[in-house]
Amino acid sequence: MSGIKNNKNMFYSIIIPVYNRPDEIEELLESLELQTIKPFEVVIVEDGSTLPCNETVDNYNGRLNIIYHVKPNTGRSDSRNVGMQLATKDYFVFTDSDCVFPADYFERLDKELQENYSDCFGGPDAAHESFSDVQKAINYAMTSFFTTGGIRGGKQQMEKFKPRTFNMGFSRAVFEKVGGFKDMFGEDIDLSIRITDAGFRTMLFHDVYVYHKRRVSFRKFFKQIFNFGTARINLALLHKGSLKIVHTFPALFLLGAIVIVFMAIFHALWWLLFPATYSLLLFADSFGKTNSLKTASLSVWASYIQITAYGWGFLTSFVQKIIFRRGLETAEILKQKYK
């Protein structure tokens, strides 16, 4: 989009899929109303909700420029694609209903794109001070270098950053050339890879962050991360060379933990020094960032859940699809399913 690069009046379409989350939409819209600049429209796609957010949207009509669209339940990827078709601006910004924007989000984004334009960008997420201790702990587990290697937008990274849909944006030109999201877990990573392969520039804007509530219970968190682990194998089959060594760390960690427990039971208890040392490292790092003993303690538990769930999902999918060639066993089958 060469015409937008030097345009000092950039305009955005914020695209938000929502399913049974009227309370979350209330907080998200409130944060958008408080933006220091408002060069945007808000496109909300109600994905067949039984608890719609129409009343909340009505309250913000006139206070924000909102496009509200109701459709049958077809999933978040299709909802985002519908949102792009409804959008009227030249740059799309994606977020989830469980996110809240800092008041200067669009001021920061506008500055970044004016100074260093990119047809696609991604930003990190953070925990707001009002979040519960569990939410803060989960945020730590998902963003710490010691758990995810910083691949979700950390300043220290072990893999080139790929934008995630809780804080992602790209130009209309990208959508017109590359297409939209596929109906799959890991759809944002898949699209990020396709955007890069199409020759578009992708940037990480460290200071353009959102507050992301994520899951509010460890049980739901485990299920979500397990699905992320299984998705990584599908992505590897779809995109040759996309699987990096950092993606195998949780699986290796899980296998190593099993070995350590076995050795501690049948050989010597000093083997438990390895997980004890790692736990202390997590605790100290989280405490240094949150200044809360409770959050730091929960962060250790959340980190083990994150690594175990991802590793278990990764290993399950690897054994099924790579070793035994069951299920979606070839790239061609995947491409047909996720076309």
N, C-alpha and C positions, 0 to 999 in steps of 0.2 A: 504494500500500500504506500507507494512513494508519495502520494498526495497528503498523507497524514503525518509524515515524519517530522516536518518542520512547522506543522500547524500548532499554534499556541492555544487553540481552543479545541482540545481533543474531547470527544464525547464517547461514553461507554454505555453498554447494555449489561447490567448485572443480571445474570441468569441463575435462578434458584429453583431447583426441583424440590417439591415438598410432598411428604406423605404422612398424614396424621400428626402434624407438628405445629398446631396453631400457637402454642405458648412460645416455641422457639422463634417462629416468624415474628411474633410481637417484639422480642428483644432485638432480633436482627434489623427489623425496620426502624426501631428506635435508634439504633446505632447509625443507620444510614441517614436519618433525619438530622443527626448531630454532626454530620460531616462539615468540615471547615469550607470545602468547596463541593458543589453538587453538579458536576458535568455528566450526569448519568440518568438513565431510566432504569426501572426495576422490572424485570420480567419474571413473574412467579408462575410456575407451571404446577398446578395441582394434579398429582398423579393418582386419580381415583380414590382419594382419601374418604374414609368414613367419618373422619373428624376434620372437616375442611376449615380453611383459615379465611373464608370470605369476609366474616365480620371484622376480623383484624385488618384485612386489606382495606375494607370500606372506611375504617377509622383513619387510615393514612392517605386516602385519596384526597388530592388537593394539597397535601403536605409533601408528598413525593409523586413523581411521575411514574405511575405503575401500570403495567400491562398484566392483567390477571387472566389466566387461561385454565379451564378445567377440562380434563380428558380422562378416559378410562385408564386403569392401572396397567402400564406397559413397562415400568421400570425407570430407574434414574437416568440411564443413558439415552433412551428415547425421549425422556422429558427434557433433557438438555438440548437434544437435537431440535425438538419442537420449539424450545425457547429461542434458539438461534434463528429459526425460520420466522419467528414473530418479532425479533429484535429489529430496531430501525437504525441503530448506530453502527459505527464502523469498527469498533473494538469491543470484544466480548470479555467480560470478567465473570468467572464462575466461583461460586461458593456453595457451601452446604447450609441447611437450615439451622444446624447446631453451631454456627459461627457468629461471632460478633466483631464488628469493625472498630478499630481505634478511630477517634474523631478525625485524625489527619491522614487516614489511609489514602484517600484519593489525591490529597495534596502531595504525599510522598510518591505515589504512583505516577502522577502527572510529571513531577520533577524528573523521575528516573527515565521515563519514556521521551521527554524532551531532550534530555542530555545524552541518552544512550539508547536510542530507539531499537526495539526488538519486536519482530512480528509475533513472538510468543514469550511469555514470562511466567515465572512461578515465584511464590514467596513462602516463607516458613509460617509456622503457627506457634502460638504461645498460650500460656495459661493466665487468665485474668485473676487478679487478687480476690475476686468474689467467688471463684470456683471452689468447689468442695475439695477436701484433702484427697479424696479418691481421684477426682478429675485432674488435679495437679500431679498426682503420682502417675497416672496414665499418660499425661502429657510428657512427663519426664521420660518415661519408658519409650515413648515414640520419637523423641527428639534427641536423646543423649547420644553422644559419640560412642559411649561404652555399651550401648544396646543396639543401635541401628547403624552405627558407622557414619552418622550424619547425613545419610542419603536423602533425608526428607527436608533438607534446607539448612542444616547446621553449617557453621563457619568452618568446621573441620569435616572433610568429606573423604570417603574411600571410593566413591563412584561419582561420575558426572551426574549432576542433579537433573531430575526429571520432574516437571511440575505435577502437582496433585490437584484434584478438582476442588478441594476446600479453599484453594487460593491460587487460581490459575487464570490466565487470560491470553487471548490471541486475536489477531485481526480478522476481519471478514474475508480478506484474501486467503487466509489459511483455510477457513471453512470451505470456501469455494473450490479450492484446489485439492485439499486433503480429505474433506468430508468430516463427518461427525464422530461421535463416540459409538463404540460397538457394545453390544449387550453381553458383557463379561465382567468378571472380577479382574481388577487391574486395567480397567478401560482407560484411565487417565495415562498410565504408563504406555500402553499400546498407542494411544494417540500422540503422545510426546515423541515416541520413536518415529512414527509416520511423519510427523511434522519435520523432524530433523532430516529424515531420509528425503523429504521433498525439497530440501535446500533452504528451509527457513531457519533463521537465527533464533535460538532460545537462550534466555538469560535468567539467572537467579538474582532477584532483588532482595537482599538480606533485610533491608529496613522496611519492606512492604509486607507486614505480617498481619495475621488475623488472630483473634482469640478463638480457639477451637475447643468446645466442650468435650467432644468425643463421647465414649460410652460412660454411663453413670454407674456401671457395676462391673466387677471383674469377670463375672460369668459371660456377659455380653461381649466384653473386651476379648476374652479368649476365643469366642466363636468368630468374631470379626478377623482377628489376626490369623487364625487357622485358615480362613478363606484366602487371606493374602498369601500365605505360604503355598497353597495349592495353585493359586493363580500364577505364581512365578514360573512354574513348569509350563503352563499353557503359553505364557509370554515367550519362553525360551524356544518352544516349538514354532511359534508364529514368527519370531524375529531371531534369525540365526545370529549368534554372537552377543545377544542381549544378556545372557546369564553371566554374571561376574562372580569372582571369588567371594566378595562380600556377601552375596546372597546365600552362600552355602554355610556361613558362619553359625547361624542358629541351629541348623541340622547337625553340624559338627559339635556344637556346644552340647546339644541334647544327647548325642551318642557318647560324648566324653563324660557327661554327668552320670550316665548309666554305668560306665566303666568305673568311675570314682566311687559310686555307691557300692558296687560289687567288690572293689578292692578294699574299701573301708570295712565291709562286713567280713570278708574272708581273708584279709591280709593284715592291714594296719590302719588304725584310726587316723594317722597323720595325713592320709589322703584327703580328709575333710578340710585340711588347711586351704586347699585350692578354692572351693566354693566360699569358705569363710573370708578369705582375702578379697575375693571378687565382691562379696556382699558388703564388706567394709568400704571398698572403693565406691560402689554405687551409693551407699549411705552418705559418705563424705561429700561426694560430688553433688548429690541432690540437696543435702543440707546447705552446702555453699551457695546453691542457686535459690533455694526457697526459704532458708533461715527458719525451718520448721522441723522439729524432731519427729512429729507425727507424719508429716508429708514425706520426710526422708525415709522413715521406716516403711511406709506404704509403697514408696518408690522401689524399694528392694523387691518387694513382693510383685509389684506390677512389672518390673523388669524381667523377673523369672517367668511370669506368665507370658509376656511378650515373646521372649526367646523360645520358650517351650512350645507355645501355640504355633508360631511361625515355623519352627523346626519340624514339628510333628506334621503340619500340613504339607510342608515341602517334601518330607520323606515319604509320606503317604502317596502323594501325587507322583513323585519320582519313581517309586517302586511300581506303581500301577501302570503308568504311561510310558516310562522309559525302559524299565527292565522287562516287565511282562507284556508291554504293548497292548494294554487293555484300555477300554474307554476311547477317548479322543486321542488316537495313537499317532496320527501323522499331521504334519503341518497343513496339508491340503484339506483334510477333514476339518481342522480348526478354522481355516480360512473360509470354508463354505459355511460353517456354523456362525462365525462372527463377521460375516461380510456386511 
